[in-house]
């Protein structure tokens, strides 16, 4: 009986972690689309250049300290951060974190 409960617990844990990984990819992809539509014209450069300004650890520190919007404005001075919906910022962060200078190269 204990083995059965243990196996069920492990199966539950594994099944819960799989959607989380795929959701992280989905949020980075959505962030990439947001960057293409809302940031690219104002910035005058691609998402590659934006994301590669920092490492993933640096992006994480910036986001956790609440300075992500200010950093985006610093990198892209013509960007009007007030026109970017608050709900979009986590997606742009995921995009920046995934494709940071120590990450993979995005296709945008």
C-alpha positions as CSV (number, residue, x, y, z in Angstrom):
1,X,0.0,0.0,0.0
2,X,2.8,2.4,0.8
3,X,4.5,1.7,-2.5
4,X,1.3,2.5,-4.3
5,X,0.9,5.8,-2.5
6,X,4.5,6.6,-3.1
7,X,4.3,5.9,-6.8
8,X,1.1,7.9,-7.1
9,X,2.8,10.9,-5.3
10,X,5.8,10.7,-7.7
11,X,3.4,10.5,-10.7
12,X,1.5,13.5,-9.5
13,X,4.7,15.5,-9.0
14,X,6.0,14.7,-12.5
15,X,2.7,15.5,-14.1
16,X,2.6,18.9,-12.3
17,X,6.1,19.9,-13.5
18,X,5.6,19.1,-17.2
19,X,3.0,21.8,-17.9
20,X,5.2,24.4,-16.0
21,X,8.1,23.8,-18.4
22,X,5.9,24.1,-21.5
23,X,4.2,27.2,-20.0
24,X,7.6,28.9,-19.6
25,X,8.3,28.4,-23.3
26,X,4.8,29.7,-24.1
27,X,5.3,32.9,-22.1
28,X,8.7,33.6,-23.7
29,X,7.1,33.1,-27.1
30,X,4.3,35.5,-26.2
31,X,6.9,38.0,-24.9
32,X,8.7,37.7,-28.3
33,X,5.5,38.5,-30.1
34,X,4.8,41.5,-27.8
35,X,8.3,42.8,-28.4
36,X,7.9,42.5,-32.2
37,X,4.5,44.3,-32.2
38,X,5.0,46.9,-29.5
39,X,8.8,47.5,-28.9
40,X,10.6,47.0,-32.2
41,X,9.5,50.2,-34.0
42,X,10.1,52.4,-31.0
43,X,13.5,50.8,-30.1
44,X,14.7,50.6,-33.6
45,X,16.4,47.2,-33.1
46,X,15.4,43.6,-32.7
47,X,14.6,41.6,-29.7
48,X,18.1,39.9,-29.9
49,X,19.8,43.2,-29.2
50,X,17.4,44.0,-26.4
51,X,17.6,40.6,-24.6
52,X,21.3,40.3,-25.0
53,X,22.1,43.5,-23.1
54,X,22.1,41.4,-19.9
55,X,22.7,37.9,-18.7
56,X,19.7,35.8,-17.5
57,X,20.9,36.3,-13.9
58,X,21.0,40.1,-14.4
59,X,17.6,40.1,-15.9
60,X,16.3,38.1,-13.0
61,X,17.8,40.6,-10.5
62,X,16.4,43.6,-12.4
63,X,12.9,42.0,-12.6
64,X,12.9,40.9,-8.9
65,X,13.9,44.4,-7.8
66,X,11.0,45.9,-9.7
67,X,13.2,47.9,-12.1
68,X,12.4,46.0,-15.3
69,X,10.3,48.7,-16.9
70,X,12.9,51.4,-16.0
71,X,15.6,49.1,-17.6
72,X,13.6,48.7,-20.7
73,X,13.2,52.5,-21.0
74,X,17.0,52.8,-20.4
75,X,17.8,50.4,-23.2
76,X,15.1,51.8,-25.5
77,X,14.7,55.5,-24.7
78,X,11.9,56.2,-27.2
79,X,9.7,53.5,-25.7
80,X,6.6,54.8,-23.9
81,X,6.3,52.3,-21.0
82,X,2.9,53.7,-20.1
83,X,1.5,52.4,-23.4
84,X,2.6,48.8,-22.6
85,X,0.0,46.9,-20.6
86,X,1.0,45.8,-17.1
87,X,0.0,42.3,-18.0
88,X,2.5,42.2,-20.8
89,X,5.6,42.9,-18.7
90,X,6.0,39.4,-17.3
91,X,6.0,38.0,-20.9
92,X,8.6,40.4,-22.0
93,X,10.7,39.5,-19.0
94,X,10.4,35.8,-19.8
95,X,11.5,36.6,-23.3
96,X,14.5,38.6,-22.1
97,X,15.4,36.1,-19.5
98,X,15.3,33.1,-22.0
99,X,17.2,34.9,-24.7
100,X,19.7,36.8,-22.6
101,X,23.4,37.0,-23.5
102,X,24.1,33.7,-21.9
103,X,20.9,32.1,-23.4
104,X,19.8,31.0,-26.9
105,X,19.4,33.3,-29.9
106,X,15.7,34.2,-30.7
107,X,14.3,34.3,-34.2
108,X,13.0,37.9,-34.2
